[in-house]
Amino acid sequence: MVPSPRKKTPKWPQLLAVFALGGLLAGLPGCAGVDGGDDGRIRVVATTGMVADLVERVGGGHVLVEQLMAAGIDPHQYKAVPDDVIACERADLIFYSGLHLEGKLADLFEKLAAKKPTYAVTSKLPEASLLHSGGAHDPHVWFDVSLWRQTIAVVRDALIEFDAEHAEEYRKSAAAYEAELDKLHQECKTALAQVPKEQRVMVTAHDAFQYFGRAYDVEVHGIQGISTESEASVSEVNALVEMLVSRKIKAVFVETSVSERNIRSLLEGCKAQGHEVRIGGELFSDAMGEKGKPEGTYPGMVRHNVKTIVEALK
């Protein structure tokens, strides 16, 4: 279900007790473990828009996907609400991004994995392909399109295992999406290459774009760390101000799922030193755009970000 401002969320043990009393965790008929939705489709719960889009592209008309986190929602900070637990209990399959992106949902997925197929779509990515920060994996792998392409196989194989009858359809749709993302990856490379190397410098609200920087040869700086739960120190903000001023960088970027407060502090710090920096645009980082809009799909989100970055830096 789409989250909205709510009262303080109960801790997982309290939720567990509530739903156990309601019979949900006991696997009552018509709830958990049902073979398909009411219309015969497979009930799937996905956490983020990127994961939901992935499942819909591979599963097509055979899946009914419920996305827990809507546009603009920060997965690092997201806590399960009762409706989420109900949705997960009723689902046939559960997909999440993994690498601790949805850290506050870890207990929920761990408990559900013992009862039903629950998959982190990043689980099969080679360790050598992953970036690290502060001893943890950087979870923002979707910003390297060639890396996110590799998560398609996890969804394809999970759907085939659950629904072998439509295996060939899942293979075909997965192959078609892989080909589409191959083209998108090259499109991103071509677009960013238009920006002179010395101007390819991105400063964003949090450190979500390191995979993007590695894949498309862009120097990336984030005010906060890879998780928005981290706090930027005054010294870190001042260091970024000095970098922007000394290198005469003209634009920084805000993110749809992160507060602009720290970015505004950068602008004020630069202005105090006589250097004007503008906001180059709004990027989608940990959440895609609204459903029904181009940015509400993974390829559309990527194209929006690349266009915004190129126009601001070029």
DAQUI-V537509 format. One record per residue. N is the residue number from 1. SS is DSSP state (2 for helix, 1 for strand, 0 for the rest). OMEGA is omega in degrees with one decimal (* if undefined). D_LAST is the distance of its C-alpha to the last C-alpha in whole Angstrom. Layout:
n->N ss->SS omega->OMEGA d_last->D_LAST
n->N ss->SS omega->OMEGA d_last->D_LAST
This chain:
n->1 ss->0 omega->179.9 d_last->40
n->2 ss->0 omega->-179.1 d_last->37
n->3 ss->0 omega->175.2 d_last->37
n->4 ss->0 omega->179.7 d_last->38
n->5 ss->0 omega->-174.2 d_last->39
n->6 ss->0 omega->172.4 d_last->42
n->7 ss->0 omega->-177.6 d_last->45
n->8 ss->0 omega->-176.4 d_last->45
n->9 ss->0 omega->177.7 d_last->45
n->10 ss->0 omega->175.0 d_last->48
n->11 ss->0 omega->-178.3 d_last->48
n->12 ss->2 omega->179.8 d_last->48
n->13 ss->2 omega->178.6 d_last->52
n->14 ss->2 omega->177.6 d_last->52
n->15 ss->2 omega->-178.9 d_last->51
n->16 ss->2 omega->-179.5 d_last->52
n->17 ss->2 omega->-179.4 d_last->56
n->18 ss->2 omega->-175.1 d_last->55
n->19 ss->2 omega->174.6 d_last->54
n->20 ss->2 omega->178.2 d_last->57
n->21 ss->2 omega->-179.7 d_last->59
n->22 ss->0 omega->177.5 d_last->58
n->23 ss->0 omega->-175.6 d_last->58
n->24 ss->2 omega->-177.8 d_last->55
n->25 ss->2 omega->176.6 d_last->55
n->26 ss->2 omega->177.1 d_last->58
n->27 ss->0 omega->179.5 d_last->56
n->28 ss->0 omega->176.1 d_last->58
n->29 ss->0 omega->179.1 d_last->59
n->30 ss->0 omega->178.8 d_last->56
n->31 ss->0 omega->-177.3 d_last->54
n->32 ss->0 omega->175.0 d_last->52
n->33 ss->0 omega->177.9 d_last->52
n->34 ss->0 omega->-177.5 d_last->53
n->35 ss->0 omega->176.4 d_last->52
n->36 ss->0 omega->178.7 d_last->50
n->37 ss->0 omega->-178.8 d_last->49
n->38 ss->0 omega->-179.8 d_last->51
n->39 ss->0 omega->178.0 d_last->50
n->40 ss->0 omega->178.8 d_last->50
n->41 ss->0 omega->178.9 d_last->46
n->42 ss->1 omega->177.5 d_last->46
n->43 ss->1 omega->-179.5 d_last->45
n->44 ss->1 omega->169.2 d_last->42
n->45 ss->1 omega->175.2 d_last->40
n->46 ss->1 omega->-175.9 d_last->36
n->47 ss->0 omega->-174.3 d_last->35
n->48 ss->0 omega->176.4 d_last->31
n->49 ss->2 omega->179.7 d_last->29
n->50 ss->2 omega->-180.0 d_last->28
n->51 ss->2 omega->179.0 d_last->31
n->52 ss->2 omega->179.3 d_last->33
n->53 ss->2 omega->179.5 d_last->30
n->54 ss->2 omega->-178.7 d_last->31
n->55 ss->2 omega->179.7 d_last->35
n->56 ss->2 omega->-179.4 d_last->35
n->57 ss->2 omega->-179.1 d_last->33
n->58 ss->2 omega->-175.3 d_last->36
n->59 ss->2 omega->178.9 d_last->39
n->60 ss->2 omega->-176.4 d_last->38
n->61 ss->2 omega->-178.4 d_last->41
n->62 ss->2 omega->-177.4 d_last->43
n->63 ss->1 omega->172.7 d_last->42
n->64 ss->1 omega->-170.2 d_last->42
n->65 ss->1 omega->172.9 d_last->39
n->66 ss->1 omega->-177.0 d_last->39
n->67 ss->1 omega->-176.6 d_last->36
n->68 ss->0 omega->-172.7 d_last->37
n->69 ss->0 omega->-176.3 d_last->33
n->70 ss->0 omega->176.7 d_last->32
n->71 ss->0 omega->176.8 d_last->28
n->72 ss->0 omega->-178.1 d_last->27
n->73 ss->0 omega->-179.0 d_last->30
n->74 ss->0 omega->-178.1 d_last->29
n->75 ss->0 omega->179.0 d_last->31
n->76 ss->0 omega->-174.0 d_last->31
n->77 ss->0 omega->-170.2 d_last->34
n->78 ss->0 omega->176.4 d_last->35
n->79 ss->0 omega->179.5 d_last->39
n->80 ss->0 omega->173.1 d_last->41
n->81 ss->0 omega->-176.3 d_last->43
n->82 ss->2 omega->179.9 d_last->47
n->83 ss->2 omega->178.2 d_last->45
n->84 ss->2 omega->-179.0 d_last->43
n->85 ss->2 omega->177.8 d_last->46
n->86 ss->2 omega->-179.7 d_last->48
n->87 ss->2 omega->-179.8 d_last->45
n->88 ss->2 omega->179.2 d_last->45
n->89 ss->2 omega->-178.5 d_last->49
n->90 ss->2 omega->-175.6 d_last->49
n->91 ss->0 omega->171.9 d_last->46
n->92 ss->0 omega->-180.0 d_last->47
n->93 ss->1 omega->177.7 d_last->44
n->94 ss->1 omega->176.9 d_last->41
n->95 ss->1 omega->174.4 d_last->38
n->96 ss->1 omega->-174.5 d_last->36
n->97 ss->0 omega->178.6 d_last->32
n->98 ss->0 omega->-175.1 d_last->34
n->99 ss->0 omega->176.1 d_last->33
n->100 ss->0 omega->174.7 d_last->34
n->101 ss->0 omega->-179.7 d_last->32
n->102 ss->0 omega->-170.8 d_last->34
n->103 ss->2 omega->-176.9 d_last->36
n->104 ss->2 omega->177.3 d_last->39
n->105 ss->2 omega->-174.2 d_last->40
n->106 ss->2 omega->-179.3 d_last->41
n->107 ss->2 omega->-179.8 d_last->45
n->108 ss->2 omega->-178.0 d_last->45
n->109 ss->2 omega->179.1 d_last->43
n->110 ss->2 omega->-179.7 d_last->46
n->111 ss->2 omega->-178.5 d_last->49
n->112 ss->2 omega->-178.8 d_last->48
n->113 ss->2 omega->178.3 d_last->47
n->114 ss->0 omega->-174.9 d_last->51
n->115 ss->0 omega->-173.5 d_last->51
n->116 ss->0 omega->-179.0 d_last->49
n->117 ss->1 omega->-177.9 d_last->46
n->118 ss->1 omega->-170.4 d_last->43
n->119 ss->1 omega->165.0 d_last->40
n->120 ss->1 omega->-174.1 d_last->37
n->121 ss->0 omega->179.2 d_last->34
n->122 ss->0 omega->-170.5 d_last->33
n->123 ss->0 omega->-177.0 d_last->36
n->124 ss->0 omega->178.6 d_last->36
n->125 ss->0 omega->179.4 d_last->33
n->126 ss->0 omega->-179.8 d_last->34
n->127 ss->2 omega->-177.9 d_last->34
n->128 ss->2 omega->-178.9 d_last->32
n->129 ss->2 omega->-174.3 d_last->29
n->130 ss->0 omega->175.3 d_last->29
n->131 ss->0 omega->-178.5 d_last->27
n->132 ss->1 omega->176.2 d_last->29
n->133 ss->1 omega->179.0 d_last->29
n->134 ss->0 omega->179.0 d_last->32
n->135 ss->0 omega->-179.5 d_last->35
n->136 ss->1 omega->173.9 d_last->33
n->137 ss->1 omega->170.0 d_last->31
n->138 ss->0 omega->-173.7 d_last->28
n->139 ss->0 omega->-169.3 d_last->28
n->140 ss->0 omega->-172.2 d_last->25
n->141 ss->2 omega->-176.6 d_last->25
n->142 ss->2 omega->179.6 d_last->24
n->143 ss->2 omega->165.5 d_last->20
n->144 ss->0 omega->-173.4 d_last->21
n->145 ss->2 omega->-179.6 d_last->22
n->146 ss->2 omega->178.2 d_last->24
n->147 ss->2 omega->178.1 d_last->26
n->148 ss->2 omega->176.8 d_last->26
n->149 ss->2 omega->-177.1 d_last->28
n->150 ss->2 omega->178.4 d_last->31
n->151 ss->2 omega->179.8 d_last->32
n->152 ss->2 omega->-176.8 d_last->33
n->153 ss->2 omega->179.7 d_last->36
n->154 ss->2 omega->179.4 d_last->37
n->155 ss->2 omega->179.5 d_last->37
n->156 ss->2 omega->-176.4 d_last->39
n->157 ss->2 omega->178.5 d_last->41
n->158 ss->2 omega->179.3 d_last->42
n->159 ss->2 omega->178.5 d_last->43
n->160 ss->2 omega->179.7 d_last->45
n->161 ss->2 omega->-178.4 d_last->47
n->162 ss->2 omega->-172.3 d_last->48
n->163 ss->0 omega->-175.9 d_last->48
n->164 ss->2 omega->-178.0 d_last->49
n->165 ss->2 omega->-177.5 d_last->50
n->166 ss->2 omega->-175.4 d_last->47
n->167 ss->2 omega->-176.5 d_last->45
n->168 ss->2 omega->178.2 d_last->45
n->169 ss->2 omega->178.6 d_last->42
n->170 ss->2 omega->178.5 d_last->41
n->171 ss->2 omega->-178.3 d_last->40
n->172 ss->2 omega->-178.9 d_last->39
n->173 ss->2 omega->177.5 d_last->36
n->174 ss->2 omega->-179.8 d_last->35
n->175 ss->2 omega->179.2 d_last->35
n->176 ss->2 omega->-179.4 d_last->33
n->177 ss->2 omega->175.9 d_last->30
n->178 ss->2 omega->178.7 d_last->30
n->179 ss->2 omega->178.7 d_last->29
n->180 ss->2 omega->-179.1 d_last->26
n->181 ss->2 omega->173.0 d_last->25
n->182 ss->2 omega->178.8 d_last->25
n->183 ss->2 omega->179.6 d_last->23
n->184 ss->2 omega->178.9 d_last->20
n->185 ss->2 omega->179.0 d_last->20
n->186 ss->2 omega->177.2 d_last->19
n->187 ss->2 omega->178.8 d_last->17
n->188 ss->2 omega->179.4 d_last->15
n->189 ss->2 omega->-178.6 d_last->15
n->190 ss->2 omega->-178.2 d_last->13
n->191 ss->2 omega->-177.8 d_last->10
n->192 ss->2 omega->179.3 d_last->9
n->193 ss->0 omega->176.9 d_last->10
n->194 ss->0 omega->-178.7 d_last->7
n->195 ss->0 omega->177.8 d_last->5
n->196 ss->0 omega->-174.1 d_last->7
n->197 ss->2 omega->-176.2 d_last->10
n->198 ss->2 omega->179.8 d_last->10
n->199 ss->2 omega->-178.3 d_last->7
n->200 ss->0 omega->-179.6 d_last->8
n->201 ss->1 omega->-179.8 d_last->11
n->202 ss->1 omega->171.2 d_last->12
n->203 ss->1 omega->-176.0 d_last->15
n->204 ss->1 omega->-175.1 d_last->17
n->205 ss->1 omega->174.8 d_last->20
n->206 ss->1 omega->-165.8 d_last->22
n->207 ss->0 omega->-175.2 d_last->22
n->208 ss->0 omega->-167.0 d_last->21
n->209 ss->0 omega->-179.9 d_last->18
n->210 ss->2 omega->175.7 d_last->20
n->211 ss->2 omega->176.9 d_last->21
n->212 ss->2 omega->-179.5 d_last->17
n->213 ss->2 omega->-179.6 d_last->16
n->214 ss->2 omega->-176.0 d_last->19
n->215 ss->2 omega->-170.3 d_last->18
n->216 ss->2 omega->172.9 d_last->15
n->217 ss->0 omega->178.5 d_last->14
n->218 ss->0 omega->175.5 d_last->13
n->219 ss->1 omega->-171.7 d_last->14
n->220 ss->1 omega->175.0 d_last->16
n->221 ss->1 omega->175.9 d_last->18
n->222 ss->1 omega->179.5 d_last->20
n->223 ss->1 omega->174.2 d_last->22
n->224 ss->1 omega->179.4 d_last->25
n->225 ss->0 omega->-177.1 d_last->26
n->226 ss->0 omega->174.3 d_last->26
n->227 ss->0 omega->178.0 d_last->29
n->228 ss->0 omega->174.4 d_last->28
n->229 ss->0 omega->177.9 d_last->32
n->230 ss->0 omega->179.9 d_last->31
n->231 ss->0 omega->177.6 d_last->30
n->232 ss->0 omega->178.0 d_last->28
n->233 ss->0 omega->178.0 d_last->30
n->234 ss->2 omega->-179.2 d_last->30
n->235 ss->2 omega->178.7 d_last->29
n->236 ss->2 omega->177.7 d_last->26
n->237 ss->2 omega->-179.9 d_last->25
n->238 ss->2 omega->178.8 d_last->25
n->239 ss->2 omega->177.7 d_last->24
n->240 ss->2 omega->176.8 d_last->21
n->241 ss->2 omega->-179.7 d_last->21
n->242 ss->2 omega->179.3 d_last->22
n->243 ss->2 omega->179.8 d_last->19
n->244 ss->2 omega->-178.3 d_last->16
n->245 ss->2 omega->-174.7 d_last->18
n->246 ss->2 omega->-178.2 d_last->19
n->247 ss->0 omega->176.4 d_last->15
n->248 ss->0 omega->177.7 d_last->14
n->249 ss->0 omega->-168.9 d_last->11
n->250 ss->0 omega->-172.6 d_last->10
n->251 ss->1 omega->171.7 d_last->10
n->252 ss->1 omega->-171.9 d_last->13
n->253 ss->1 omega->172.3 d_last->14
n->254 ss->1 omega->-178.9 d_last->18
n->255 ss->1 omega->-175.2 d_last->20
n->256 ss->0 omega->-174.6 d_last->22
n->257 ss->0 omega->-176.6 d_last->25
n->258 ss->0 omega->178.6 d_last->25
n->259 ss->0 omega->178.6 d_last->25
n->260 ss->0 omega->-171.4 d_last->23
n->261 ss->2 omega->-177.5 d_last->25
n->262 ss->2 omega->177.2 d_last->24
n->263 ss->2 omega->178.4 d_last->20
n->264 ss->2 omega->177.7 d_last->22
n->265 ss->2 omega->176.7 d_last->24
n->266 ss->2 omega->-178.7 d_last->21
n->267 ss->2 omega->-179.6 d_last->20
n->268 ss->2 omega->178.7 d_last->23
n->269 ss->2 omega->178.4 d_last->23
n->270 ss->2 omega->-179.5 d_last->20
n->271 ss->2 omega->179.9 d_last->22
n->272 ss->2 omega->177.9 d_last->25
n->273 ss->0 omega->175.4 d_last->24
n->274 ss->0 omega->-179.5 d_last->22
n->275 ss->0 omega->-179.0 d_last->18
n->276 ss->0 omega->175.3 d_last->17
n->277 ss->0 omega->179.8 d_last->15
n->278 ss->1 omega->172.7 d_last->14
n->279 ss->1 omega->-175.4 d_last->14
n->280 ss->1 omega->179.2 d_last->11
n->281 ss->1 omega->-179.0 d_last->13
n->282 ss->1 omega->-178.8 d_last->16
n->283 ss->1 omega->171.0 d_last->16
n->284 ss->0 omega->-178.0 d_last->19
n->285 ss->0 omega->-176.7 d_last->21
n->286 ss->0 omega->179.1 d_last->25
n->287 ss->0 omega->177.6 d_last->25
n->288 ss->0 omega->177.1 d_last->24
n->289 ss->0 omega->-177.3 d_last->24
n->290 ss->0 omega->176.2 d_last->27
n->291 ss->0 omega->178.4 d_last->30
n->292 ss->0 omega->176.4 d_last->30
n->293 ss->0 omega->-179.8 d_last->26
n->294 ss->2 omega->-179.0 d_last->23
n->295 ss->2 omega->176.9 d_last->22
n->296 ss->2 omega->171.8 d_last->26
n->297 ss->0 omega->-179.7 d_last->25
n->298 ss->2 omega->178.2 d_last->24
n->299 ss->2 omega->179.6 d_last->22
n->300 ss->2 omega->177.2 d_last->21
n->301 ss->2 omega->-179.2 d_last->20
n->302 ss->2 omega->-179.2 d_last->18
n->303 ss->2 omega->177.2 d_last->16
n->304 ss->2 omega->-178.3 d_last->15
n->305 ss->2 omega->-177.4 d_last->14
n->306 ss->2 omega->178.7 d_last->12
n->307 ss->2 omega->-179.8 d_last->10
n->308 ss->2 omega->-178.5 d_last->10
n->309 ss->2 omega->-178.7 d_last->8
n->310 ss->2 omega->-178.5 d_last->6
n->311 ss->2 omega->-178.0 d_last->5
n->312 ss->2 omega->-174.9 d_last->6
n->313 ss->2 omega->-175.4 d_last->4
n->314 ss->0 omega->* d_last->0
